[in-house]
Amino acid sequence: DIQMTQSPSSLSASVGDRVTITCRASQSITTYLNWYQKKPGKAPDLLIYAASSLQSGVTSRFSGSGSGTDFTLTISNLQPEDFATYYCQQSYTAPLTFGPGTRLDIK
Amino acid sequence: EVQLVESGGGVVQPGGSLRLSCAASGFSFDDYAMHWVRQAPGKGLEWVSLISWDGDSSHYAVSVKGRFTISRDNRKNSLYLQINSLRPEDTALYYCAKDMGRGSAWYSFDHWGPGTLVTVTS
């Protein structure tokens, strides 16, 4: 199985900041990498698919990059609604796997 | 508008069984692969299973293989998950999720239901 790791596991930031979350796969997954936002009591939302493609309806403050084993999610100009937990997920092969999540808190 | 609504969760004793259902609407259900994803209390997301658009192919997480069975009825626009030999560690909110790819699965989840809670306890 492909293992996914994320760093940091949590971070604190302020409204208006720019933050970057890193995701690493245990083997190359080319660009088969997706990012989700999860808020308590709500289902996850797809933000980025295929490493860098913005899902329809998602603000352009979110961007993704990377290929192979190393990927990043960048959120620019943080807004109050962005404070949530973020998960990466590899879509290269089943069994599909998620990273452990990165919790983004308000500083 | 795509809608996914899960049902069938509940409280069950270890070793018991449940059948989860997901009613889909707002899209051509028989064009898309479908998935189950779960989240245990205080834990992260865990992919559970997927089924191809035609039901001919399915995959499972190692943690549920041999105990869970995914199925679908395209005439009823419905997805199912039969869960047997339940363990306390299966306690979770179970989400039904639609695959992004039309025809061929992309293994990405673009719409999710609100989830149904399964609690395994004696």
Interface residues (C-beta under 8 A of the other chain):
Chain A: D1 Y32 N34 Y36 K38 A43 P44 D45 L46 Y49 A50 Q55 T85 Y87 Q89 S91 Y92 T93 A94 P95 L96 T97 F98 G99 P100 G101
Chain B: H35 V37 G44 L45 E46 W47 L50 H59 Y60 A61 V62 Y95 M100 W106 Y107 S108 F109 D110 W112 G113 P114 G115
